[in-house]
Amino acid sequence: MKVPFTWKVTGWFMIGWSAEFEIGDVKALKYFGEDLAAYRDEAGELHVLEAHCRHLGAHIGHGGKVVGDCVECPFHGWRWGPDGANAYIPYQPDRPNRGLRLRSYPVKEQYGCIFLWYQPAGEEPQWELPDIFHKFPQFETDAGAYYRPYPEFSSRADAIPVHPQIVAENGPDSSHFRYVHGASVTPVCLHWENADEEWRFLTGWPDARSDDPEAMALRIHSHFSGLGFAMSAFEGSSNHRLIFACTPVDDEVSDMFYSIWWPKLPGETSDVPPPEVIEKVERQFLKTVWEDCDIWRHQKYIEHPALAKVDAKPYMALRKWAQQFYEVPPAGEPAPAR
């Protein structure tokens, strides 16, 4: 999908689930067009560095080894610390090259999800990673009251040709639910607002059993934190939480992540959901979440869309809000003159 804005978007972005990285694991990743090496050190902390060793360019994510809090290059054994600094050279152990440094990316883990901060110039986070549960304090905030999200209630879709902004634009687009997802009623946007890096909206699903047009069978409270992901809390016919995330791989495709926190049955003590709950969540939510991808694979970005009156104001307001996360020009275009 060709868009008139950069894919190197500033913000917090999901890159996987904590359970995928055991102590001692070193893995190769690629996001924002950059090769990365992620490793979990011996103390259990997860780190992400640029992948290519400053010595002779080997990819540390392919064959690297954890030593203490460092990752060791598989080519000549040079070790790199969590801050990206060269910490050890085996054939001159008392003299690491302190002038060499790999870019280190801020990483945070929350409720089993891994988030990486990305800013094109490597600047520190401009806002705190929001708490998935405490963003909606009016509902149950104890993660222990929900089944674990991974692996039963999580899925991903890789290399989807969609930009994070296009995913976010689904927020004010209520009409597509009937046609893409086969919804029996058309949801309505009850409220929307933006504040700094957040876009917040409340979606209502009319109660088909009621004669009152204001009666809602379900309300979905959603907050975007930048363009990286949306957190949603469901109220009504179901009362779960979820995160839906989109992370650019390069200037053409993104990886997408989806996790659900489903309330435990009364008296339940295990974090592992029982088979009947797994079947219900898979049928109602996990099997339909990627239906939008069939649209995105073939969609063309329309810069000046002919919008219906009901959607126009929030749709264009979201596009204007999104501009703050583009700190560099699109690929192939020169930086603006200062």
C-alpha positions as CSV (number, residue, x, y, z in Angstrom):
1,M,0.0,0.0,0.0
2,K,1.5,3.3,-1.1
3,V,0.8,6.2,1.3
4,P,1.9,9.8,1.4
5,F,3.5,9.5,4.8
6,T,6.4,7.7,6.3
7,W,6.4,4.1,7.6
8,K,9.0,5.1,10.2
9,V,6.3,6.1,12.7
10,T,7.2,7.4,16.2
11,G,5.6,5.6,19.1
12,W,5.3,2.4,21.1
13,F,4.8,-0.7,19.0
14,M,4.2,-4.3,19.9
15,I,6.8,-6.9,18.7
16,G,5.6,-10.1,20.3
17,W,4.7,-11.9,23.5
18,S,6.9,-12.4,26.6
19,A,6.4,-16.2,26.6
20,E,8.2,-16.3,23.2
21,F,11.5,-15.3,24.8
22,E,12.9,-17.6,27.4
23,I,16.1,-16.7,29.4
24,G,19.1,-17.1,27.1
25,D,17.0,-16.7,23.8
26,V,18.5,-14.6,21.0
27,K,16.2,-13.9,18.1
28,A,16.4,-11.9,14.8
29,L,13.7,-9.3,14.2
30,K,13.0,-6.7,11.5
31,Y,10.9,-3.6,12.1
32,F,10.9,-0.1,10.5
33,G,13.3,-1.4,7.8
34,E,16.0,-2.1,10.4
35,D,17.5,-5.5,11.4
36,L,17.2,-6.1,15.1
37,A,18.5,-8.6,17.7
38,A,16.3,-9.3,20.7
39,Y,17.7,-11.3,23.7
40,R,16.6,-12.2,27.2
41,D,19.5,-11.9,29.6
42,E,20.4,-14.2,32.5
43,A,18.4,-12.0,34.9
44,G,15.3,-12.3,32.7
45,E,15.4,-8.8,31.2
46,L,14.6,-8.4,27.5
47,H,16.7,-6.2,25.3
48,V,16.6,-5.1,21.7
49,L,19.7,-3.9,19.8
50,E,20.5,-3.1,16.2
51,A,21.5,-6.4,14.8
52,H,24.9,-6.1,13.0
53,C,28.0,-6.3,15.0
54,R,30.2,-3.2,14.7
55,H,33.3,-5.4,14.3
56,L,32.7,-7.1,10.9
57,G,28.9,-6.9,10.5
58,A,27.7,-10.3,11.5
59,H,24.0,-10.5,12.4
60,I,23.9,-11.1,16.2
61,G,20.3,-12.4,16.0
62,H,21.5,-15.4,14.0
63,G,23.6,-17.5,16.4
64,G,24.3,-14.9,19.1
65,K,24.6,-16.1,22.7
66,V,23.6,-14.6,26.0
67,V,26.4,-14.1,28.5
68,G,25.3,-12.4,31.7
69,D,23.4,-9.2,30.6
70,C,25.3,-9.1,27.3
71,V,24.8,-10.7,23.9
72,E,27.8,-12.3,22.2
73,C,28.4,-12.1,18.5
74,P,28.6,-15.5,16.9
75,F,31.5,-14.4,14.5
76,H,34.3,-13.4,16.9
77,G,32.7,-13.3,20.4
78,W,32.5,-9.6,20.8
79,R,29.9,-8.8,23.5
80,W,27.4,-6.0,23.6
81,G,25.6,-4.7,26.6
82,P,21.9,-3.7,27.1
83,D,22.9,-0.1,26.4
84,G,24.5,-1.2,23.1
85,A,28.1,-0.5,24.3
86,N,30.9,-2.9,23.5
87,A,31.6,-4.7,26.8
88,Y,34.1,-7.4,25.9
89,I,36.5,-8.5,23.2
90,P,37.8,-12.0,24.0
91,Y,41.3,-11.5,22.6
92,Q,41.8,-8.2,24.4
93,P,39.6,-8.8,27.5
94,D,40.9,-5.8,29.4
95,R,40.3,-3.3,26.6
96,P,36.8,-3.3,25.1
97,N,36.3,-0.7,22.3
98,R,34.3,1.9,24.3
99,G,33.9,4.0,21.2
100,L,31.7,1.4,19.5
101,R,28.0,1.2,20.3
102,L,24.9,-0.5,18.8
103,R,21.6,1.3,18.8
104,S,19.6,0.2,21.8
105,Y,15.8,0.4,21.7
106,P,13.7,1.0,24.8
107,V,11.6,-2.1,25.6
108,K,8.8,-2.7,28.1
109,E,6.8,-5.8,28.9
110,Q,3.3,-5.6,30.2
111,Y,0.7,-8.3,30.9
112,G,2.6,-10.7,28.7
113,C,3.1,-8.3,25.7
114,I,6.4,-6.8,24.5
115,F,6.5,-3.2,23.3
116,L,9.4,-1.4,21.7
117,W,9.8,2.4,21.4
118,Y,10.7,3.6,18.0
119,Q,11.8,7.2,17.0
120,P,13.7,7.6,13.7
121,A,16.6,9.5,15.2
122,G,16.8,7.3,18.3
123,E,15.4,9.8,20.7
124,E,14.0,8.6,24.1
125,P,10.3,7.9,24.6
126,Q,8.1,11.0,24.4
127,W,5.3,9.5,26.4
128,E,4.9,6.6,28.9
129,L,3.6,3.3,27.7
130,P,0.0,3.2,28.9
131,D,-1.2,0.5,31.3
132,I,-3.6,-1.8,29.3
133,F,-5.8,-2.5,32.4
134,H,-5.7,0.8,34.3
135,K,-6.6,2.9,31.2
136,F,-10.2,1.7,32.0
137,P,-10.4,1.8,35.8
138,Q,-14.2,1.7,35.8
139,F,-13.9,-2.0,34.9
140,E,-12.0,-4.9,36.6
141,T,-8.3,-4.0,36.7
142,D,-6.9,-7.1,38.2
143,A,-5.2,-9.1,35.5
144,G,-5.6,-12.2,37.6
145,A,-9.3,-12.0,37.1
146,Y,-8.7,-12.9,33.4
147,Y,-7.3,-15.9,31.6
148,R,-3.9,-15.6,30.2
149,P,-3.9,-14.0,26.7
150,Y,-1.1,-16.1,25.3
151,P,-1.1,-18.6,23.7
152,E,-4.8,-19.5,23.6
153,F,-6.2,-16.0,23.0
154,S,-3.5,-14.4,20.8
155,S,-2.7,-14.5,17.2
156,R,-0.6,-12.6,14.6
157,A,-0.6,-11.8,10.9
158,D,2.7,-11.2,9.3
159,A,3.6,-9.1,6.2
160,I,0.2,-7.4,5.7
161,P,0.4,-4.5,3.2
162,V,-1.1,-2.0,5.5
163,H,0.2,1.1,7.3
164,P,-0.7,1.6,11.0
165,Q,-2.8,4.7,10.1
166,I,-5.1,2.7,7.9
167,V,-5.7,0.3,10.7
168,A,-6.4,3.2,13.1
169,E,-8.9,4.6,10.5
170,N,-11.1,1.6,11.2
171,G,-12.0,3.3,14.5
172,P,-14.4,5.9,13.2
173,D,-15.5,3.7,10.3
174,S,-18.6,2.0,11.7
175,S,-20.3,1.1,8.4
176,H,-17.8,-1.6,7.4
177,F,-18.8,-3.9,10.2
178,R,-21.9,-5.0,8.4
179,Y,-20.1,-5.7,5.1
180,V,-16.7,-7.0,6.2
181,H,-17.6,-8.8,9.4
182,G,-21.2,-9.7,8.7
183,A,-22.6,-7.8,11.7
184,S,-26.4,-8.0,12.1
185,V,-26.5,-4.4,13.3
186,T,-24.4,-1.3,12.4
187,P,-22.5,0.0,15.4
188,V,-22.5,3.8,16.1
189,C,-19.8,6.1,17.3
190,L,-21.1,7.4,20.6
191,H,-18.1,9.6,21.4
192,W,-14.6,10.4,20.2
193,E,-11.8,12.8,21.3
194,N,-8.1,13.1,21.0
195,A,-5.6,14.3,23.6
196,D,-1.9,14.5,22.8
197,E,-0.8,11.0,21.7
198,E,-4.1,9.4,22.5
199,W,-7.2,8.9,20.3
200,R,-10.2,7.8,22.3
201,F,-13.6,6.6,21.0
202,L,-16.7,4.8,22.3
203,T,-18.6,2.5,20.0
204,G,-22.1,1.3,20.7
205,W,-23.8,-1.8,19.3
206,P,-27.6,-1.1,19.2
207,D,-29.8,-3.7,21.0
208,A,-31.8,-5.3,18.3
209,R,-34.3,-6.6,20.9
210,S,-35.2,-3.1,22.0
211,D,-37.5,-0.5,20.5
212,D,-35.3,2.2,22.0
213,P,-32.7,3.4,19.4
214,E,-30.5,4.6,22.3
215,A,-30.4,1.1,23.9
216,M,-27.0,-0.5,23.4
217,A,-26.3,-4.2,23.8
218,L,-22.6,-3.6,23.9
219,R,-20.2,-0.7,24.3
220,I,-16.6,-0.8,23.3
221,H,-14.2,1.7,25.0
222,S,-11.1,2.1,22.9
223,H,-7.9,4.1,23.3
224,F,-5.1,4.4,20.7
225,S,-1.7,5.2,22.1
226,G,-0.1,6.7,19.0
227,L,-0.6,4.7,15.9
228,G,1.0,1.5,17.3
229,F,-1.9,-0.1,19.0
230,A,-5.4,0.2,20.4
231,M,-6.6,-1.0,23.8
232,S,-10.3,-1.8,24.2
233,A,-12.6,-2.7,27.0
234,F,-15.9,-4.4,26.2
235,E,-19.0,-3.6,28.3
236,G,-22.3,-5.4,28.0
237,S,-23.0,-8.7,26.2
238,S,-19.3,-9.5,26.7
239,N,-16.8,-8.0,29.2
240,H,-13.4,-8.7,28.0
241,R,-10.3,-6.7,27.0
242,L,-8.1,-6.8,24.0
243,I,-5.1,-5.2,22.3
244,F,-4.9,-4.8,18.5
245,A,-1.5,-3.7,17.3
246,C,0.2,-2.9,14.0
247,T,4.0,-2.6,13.6
248,P,5.7,-1.6,10.3
249,V,8.3,-4.1,9.1
250,D,9.5,-1.9,6.2
251,D,8.0,0.6,3.8
252,E,5.5,-1.9,2.4
253,V,4.2,-4.2,5.1
254,S,3.4,-4.5,8.8
255,D,3.1,-7.3,11.3
256,M,-0.2,-7.4,13.3
257,F,-0.7,-8.7,16.8
258,Y,-4.0,-9.4,18.7
259,S,-4.5,-10.6,22.3
260,I,-7.7,-11.0,24.4
261,W,-8.0,-11.0,28.1
262,W,-11.2,-13.1,28.8
263,P,-12.9,-13.0,32.3
264,K,-12.5,-16.1,34.3
265,L,-15.5,-18.3,35.1
266,P,-16.8,-17.9,38.6
267,G,-14.5,-19.8,41.1
268,E,-11.8,-20.3,38.5
269,T,-8.2,-20.2,39.8
270,S,-6.2,-21.4,36.8
271,D,-4.8,-18.9,34.2
272,V,-5.4,-21.5,31.5
273,P,-8.8,-21.3,29.9
274,P,-11.0,-24.4,29.7
275,P,-11.8,-25.9,26.3
276,E,-15.4,-24.5,26.2
277,V,-14.1,-21.0,26.7
278,I,-11.4,-21.4,24.1
279,E,-13.9,-22.6,21.6
280,K,-16.2,-19.7,22.3
281,V,-13.5,-17.0,22.0
282,E,-12.0,-18.6,18.9
283,R,-15.4,-18.7,17.2
284,Q,-16.6,-15.3,18.1
285,F,-13.4,-13.2,18.1
286,L,-10.2,-14.9,16.9
287,K,-11.5,-16.3,13.6
288,T,-13.0,-13.0,12.4
289,V,-10.3,-10.5,13.5
290,W,-8.3,-10.8,10.4
291,E,-11.2,-10.3,7.9
292,D,-10.0,-6.7,7.4
293,C,-6.7,-8.0,6.0
294,D,-8.6,-9.2,2.9
295,I,-9.5,-5.6,2.3
296,W,-6.2,-4.1,3.2
297,R,-4.3,-6.4,0.8
298,H,-5.9,-4.8,-2.2
299,Q,-6.9,-1.3,-0.9
300,K,-5.6,1.9,-2.4
301,Y,-5.1,4.9,-0.1
302,I,-7.4,7.8,-1.0
303,E,-6.0,11.1,0.2
304,H,-9.2,13.1,-0.3
305,P,-12.0,10.5,0.3
306,A,-15.7,11.2,-0.5
307,L,-17.0,10.6,3.0
308,A,-20.5,10.2,4.2
309,K,-21.6,13.0,6.5
310,V,-21.8,10.7,9.6
311,D,-18.2,9.7,9.3
312,A,-16.5,12.7,7.9
313,K,-15.7,14.8,11.0
314,P,-14.1,12.0,13.1
315,Y,-12.4,10.4,10.1
316,M,-10.6,13.6,9.0
317,A,-9.9,14.5,12.6
318,L,-8.1,11.2,13.1
319,R,-6.0,11.8,10.0
320,K,-5.0,15.2,11.3
321,W,-4.1,13.8,14.7
322,A,-2.0,11.1,13.1
323,Q,0.4,13.7,11.5
324,Q,2.2,14.3,14.8
325,F,3.8,10.8,14.6
326,Y,5.5,11.5,11.3
327,E,8.9,13.1,12.1
328,V,10.6,12.2,8.9
329,P,9.4,12.5,5.2
330,P,8.2,9.4,3.3
331,A,10.9,7.2,1.8
332,G,12.5,8.7,-1.3
333,E,11.5,12.3,-0.5
334,P,13.9,14.9,0.7
335,A,13.6,16.3,4.2
336,P,11.9,19.7,4.3
337,A,14.1,22.8,4.3
338,R,14.6,24.4,7.6
